């Protein structure tokens, strides 16, 4: 199994970035390959929150279900688990 690691450098205050990251509907603004988010109606600020990332690859819309598996606002930590559009997991 291969691994993919993504690092982001953001020139903004950490609190601004943290708050933006908790707005699922805005993920397409900063995650280059996501075109939409569905299945959520508010902030993703608790363990167990779920949403679906929608990717467009070779003309097809592909869903990627995501669940918040760890949420620690005091440490500015959030982790997700889910399925990639092509059957992998993260």
C-alpha positions in Angstrom: 0.0 0.0 0.0 1.3 3.4 -0.9 1.0 6.6 1.1 0.3 10.2 0.2 1.2 13.0 2.5 0.0 16.6 1.9 1.5 19.6 3.5 0.0 23.1 3.3 1.7 26.4 4.0 -0.9 29.1 4.7 0.0 32.7 5.3 -2.7 33.5 7.8 -3.3 33.5 11.5 -3.8 29.9 12.9 -7.2 30.8 14.3 -8.4 31.9 10.9 -7.2 28.7 9.2 -8.7 26.6 12.0 -12.1 28.3 11.6 -12.0 28.0 7.9 -11.2 24.3 8.1 -14.3 23.6 10.2 -16.6 24.9 7.5 -17.1 21.9 5.3 -18.9 23.8 2.5 -15.7 25.8 2.0 -13.4 22.9 1.6 -13.5 23.3 -2.3 -11.9 26.7 -1.8 -8.7 25.3 -0.4 -8.6 21.6 -1.5 -7.7 21.8 -5.1 -9.3 18.6 -6.3 -12.6 18.8 -4.4 -15.5 20.4 -6.4 -18.3 20.1 -3.8 -19.2 18.9 -0.3 -22.5 17.3 0.5 -24.2 15.6 3.5 -23.5 18.3 6.1 -25.5 21.3 7.3 -23.1 23.0 9.6 -19.6 23.0 11.1 -17.7 19.8 11.4 -16.6 20.4 14.9 -17.2 17.2 16.7 -16.1 13.6 16.6 -18.4 11.5 14.5 -19.5 14.4 12.2 -19.8 13.1 8.6 -19.7 14.6 5.2 -19.0 13.6 1.6 -16.3 15.2 -0.6 -17.1 15.2 -4.3 -14.2 14.9 -6.8 -14.4 15.2 -10.6 -12.0 12.9 -12.3 -12.0 12.1 -16.1 -15.5 13.6 -16.4 -17.0 11.5 -13.6 -18.2 12.7 -10.2 -16.8 10.6 -7.4 -17.9 10.6 -3.8 -15.5 10.2 -0.9 -17.3 9.8 2.5 -15.4 11.3 5.5 -15.9 11.1 9.2 -14.2 13.2 12.0 -12.3 10.6 14.0 -10.5 12.9 16.4 -11.4 16.5 17.4 -9.3 18.4 20.0 -10.0 22.1 19.7 -7.7 22.9 22.6 -4.8 21.4 20.6 -6.1 22.7 17.2 -6.2 19.0 16.1 -8.7 17.4 13.8 -8.3 14.0 12.1 -10.5 12.4 9.5 -11.0 8.8 8.2 -12.8 7.9 5.1 -12.8 6.2 1.7 -11.1 7.5 -1.4 -13.2 7.7 -4.6 -11.3 4.7 -6.1 -11.7 2.4 -3.1 -8.7 3.3 -0.9 -9.0 4.4 2.7 -7.5 7.3 4.7 
